[in-house]
Amino acid sequence: MMKQLPDNDESPLNLAGYVPVEVKATRRQRDVFSLRIGAEELDRLVEAAKRRHVSVGEFIRQAALKEAAAEDSFDLTRTLQEHTQRLQEISEMLRERAS
């Protein structure tokens, strides 16, 4: 049985009777992937990630996984949706620059 430190114990050296416990926080293992990218390309990714309220790393991860999961066959609906989304992003960028 372990003792809990009292809330009113002001002396950190008064630990007689207490058992030290080592705690190691666990994290999920992930690999780090390095990517070379041009400044303009990075700017586009940063802006797209901001619009989606995610980090650039998460944006790239989602896009890559989406592409990896896509069927090899041509999907006209998906292609049109992607192009529509890209045109909307371009339109938004042009509006921002115009103002």
N, C-alpha and C positions, 0 to 999 in steps of 0.2 A: 504494500500500500504506500502511495506517495503522499507527502504532505504538500499542501498548497501554501505559497507564501502569503502571509496576511497583507491586506492592502495598506495597513498603517505602519508597516515595517520600514522605517526610514534608513536603517543601516544596511547597506548592501553586503557588509562583511559578517553580519549576524546570520550565518547559514547553517549553524549547528543543527544536526538532525535532518537536514534536507539532502536529497539525493540528486546529484547533477544528471541531467538527461541530455544526450545529444540528439538533435533533431535535424534530419536532412530533408529539405523540401524536394519533392520529386517533380520533375518536369518531363513533358513528353519529348522524346528524342526527335529532332528534326535535322535534316541535312541543310547545309548552307550552299547555295548555288550562286556563283559569280557570273555577271553578265556585263558585257561591254555594250554601251548604247550611246548614240550621239546625243548632244545637248538638246537639239530640237525634238528628237524622239522622246527624250526623257521629259521635256516640258509638256508634251502632249499626254504622256502617261500620268504625270502629276495632276494635270488639270482634270483628266478623266476620272482619276481616283478621287479627287476632291468632290467632284459632282456626285459621286456614288457614296461619299462619306466613308471611304476605306483607305487604308495605307496603300502606297504604291506596290509594296510587296504582295499584299492581299489581292490587289487588282490584277497584277501579273499572274499570280497563282490561279485565280478564278478563270481568267481568260485562257491560260494554258490548259487547265483541266477541262474546261468547256470544249476546247478544240480537240483535245485528246479523246474525249468521250463522243465526239460527233461521228456520225456514220461516214464512211468513205464515199457514199453515193451523194450526188448533187441534190440538195434540198432547196428548191426554189423559194419556198415560204421563208425558211430560215435566212437564206441569202438576202431576200428582199427586206426582212426585218432588220438584219444587221446593217444593210446599206441605208435604210431609213433612219436608224439610230445614228449612224455616222453623219448623215446629212443634217440631222437635228443638232448634233454637236457642232458641226461647222457653222450652221446658222447662228447658234448661240455665241460662238466665238466672234463671228462677224458683227453681231449686235453689240457685244461688249467693246470691241475695238471702235465701233462707230460712236459710242457714247463717251 
